[in-house]
Amino acid sequence: SQELEQSPQSLIVQEGKNLTINCTSSKTLYGLYWYKQKYGEGLIFLMMLQKGGEEKSHEKITAKLDEKKQQSSLHITASQPSHAGIYLCGADERDSNYQLIWGAGTKLIIKP
Amino acid sequence: EAQVTQNPRYLITVTGKKLTVTCSQNMNHEYMSWYRQDPGLGLRQIYYSMNVEVTDKGDVPEGYKVSRKEKRNFPLILESPSPNQTSLYYCASSTNQEQFFGPGTRLTVL
């Protein structure tokens, strides 16, 4: 089965700076999900990407899926303390209905 | 409000004492699943259910049971918990576009 590798594992960024988190697969991704987790809270859906080259934005967060559909990046512009948390990517395994696999997560800390 | 609820949110128990974590969704989703999250391992699926009375094993089903007697509820049962089941557990329900997660249950087994 395919695996998802997230990088970096953790990231400390000065408030106001931009950052990028990557999610890479060994195989073609059929659906790529980005979620955010804040300590003590549940998982919050950010975006889903399906098509090669697709890009979506929500407020200051932009996610892209490359043309080969094996890598996705999550970019945050002008980071704020509210962006702190753990970002998780999940992917749709086409041969298992609705069964997603997940990256290990990227812990983001925003320094004021 | 569309949501997935889990109870309890926090639980400390001892080895061997049976426990159930409840999960309920109000979105009429057919698909529900349970995950555990451990540091460095990310989310791993325990069990999932495609519909009422239809359940199947995920990646890490050992030591867990589930049931799906009605569409809205999908409880996770630990018949004889062990310390290696100490983890953060998430219940989710989904369409084919998005998964909705519960708030999580932090379980500690002593």
Interface residues (C-beta under 8 A of the other chain):
Chain A: L4 Q6 Q9 Y33 Y35 E41 G42 L43 F45 M48 L88 G90 N97 Y98 Q99 L100 W102 G103 A104 G105
Chain B: V4 Y31 S33 Y35 G40 L41 G42 L43 R44 Q45 Y48 M50 G58 Y90 A92 S94 N96 Q97 E98 Q99 F100 F101 G102 P103 G104
